[in-house]
Amino acid sequence: MNWRHFSYVLYQTTRASFLSEEKNSSLGLIWHLLNPILMTAVLFMVFRNVDRFSQVEHYELFILIGLIHYNFFINSTTRCSLNFLRSRSLILNTTVPRQLLVLRQICIEGLTLMIEILLVLLLGIFMGANFGPAMLVYPVVFVGILALALGASLGLCALVVFLSDLSYVWSLFCRVLFFITPVFYAPKIVGEGFARVVIDLNPLSGLIALARESLLYGGRIEPSQVSLALLGPAIVLVVGWLLFRTTSPKIPDYI
Amino acid sequence: MAIRLSSVTKSFMTSSRRRRPLYRELMSLHSRQRAAKRNVVLNNIQLEIPDGSRVAVIGRNGAGKSTFLRLIAGIYQPDSGVVDIDGRLCCFLEPGAGAAASLPVHDNVFLYAALAGMGYQETRSSLPRILEFSSLEDQEFTWVEHLSFGMQQRLFMSILIEAMRLKRAEVFLFDEFLMGVDKAFREKVEDALIRFPARNQIVLHASHDHSLMLRTCPTAILIGDGGVRHYGTTAEVLDMYEQVAADG
């Protein structure tokens, strides 16, 4: 399959999955927006009176930006692995490229993230956030988080077929990830030490920090900060791709 | 030579050992079950299928017909040996695999045609022909899940026949694709299978419908006892199959 046709098939399958998901819900796309808004409201109400958090400028938008990026990552990876296992019939009975099944889900989640970002921008205008030229950096963050989710999803799909417990392990990992990702706190409040090292090593941390800087605070962003934020996703993408390529020929035997 | 299988062997782990919880793996670490049991489905297959062939794949349930087609499609990797295919593949061993039942017929034509190798413009110009062939002209905007099983089969098969007519692939692999369709549609497909394949196209079709095989496929392969037992004319292979079935 050449790249042109691959892109067309990806478009058709993404469109079909997106519309099918929409059809099975009364509120459709609104669910994707309600989830982060409700979660932000809860976190904001819980933490707004804590001194360290209340000093954060536009704390509600700060949480919302962290949350939609974190949600994008966990939703993409979890749904990718679930849908991959459900695609048994497609894998066993057609020659559709298997990576397309992963890419399709990432595209759907990517579309949702784009809509959520538009919501953040609208709220930002309403709340008087500092939009500036730094916003131009956001597409880089978007590409970075797509790469991170794609790499993790490829790796997960490559292994979940062989290790039936991996889905449970992954859902536990996602809970832990919520606390080691700066969703409702700024990394600086953690101080130095092991916890800070873990947060700094988490590729989501760099991307969320960059997203906040570009969408919310409009400060100066150094090229080194961008490169560092993209390094983690690049490594995850390469490792995930290699894992998927290695196990892919055996997947039909085990699925 | 469009399809060549050289010394191809395929085995599977017994189903109980494919995927199971980690604690059961640990419990069986020291047990006698530890040694992986493998079931050899096809053993040392040597076969060459020339361009322009329409080949019926015949065999009992569980003989390995679907495994044979999946090996040719590249879905399964052989344990040993080589499968060579000269040309593009169109493989839908389960009609409707990959379709979106909760969307209308119109959307599914574009989706399924894309999976079968057709582009947007091609599909747009083929849409009336596909709907006419499947006799679903007045159902274009009906959700596929609201169609009967037979109507769904007609839709998906019509798209694959159109892909064959447009030469979107050189090798077509089918498995029991005419289940649940009415006599009129069956005759249309039989006619298409005789008329459409070009000289450089190959159609391999696994089925238990012997009269269909006799009418549409001049040659046949008998799969059994872990390999290709015979490759010859369909009448010859069917005779041999009947004999094997009678011997039990």
Interface residues (C-beta under 8 A of the other chain):
Chain A: M1 H5 Y8 V9 Q12 T13 R15 A16 S17 L19 S20 K23 N24 S89 L90 I91 L92 N93 T94 T95 V96 V161 F162 L163 S164 D165 P249 K250 P252 D253 Y254
Chain B: F12 M13 R18 R19 R20 P21 L22 R70 A73 G74 I75 Y76 Q77 L89 C90 C91 F92 L93 E94 A97 G98 A100 S102 L103 D107 N108 F110 L111 A114 L115 G117 G119 Y120 D175
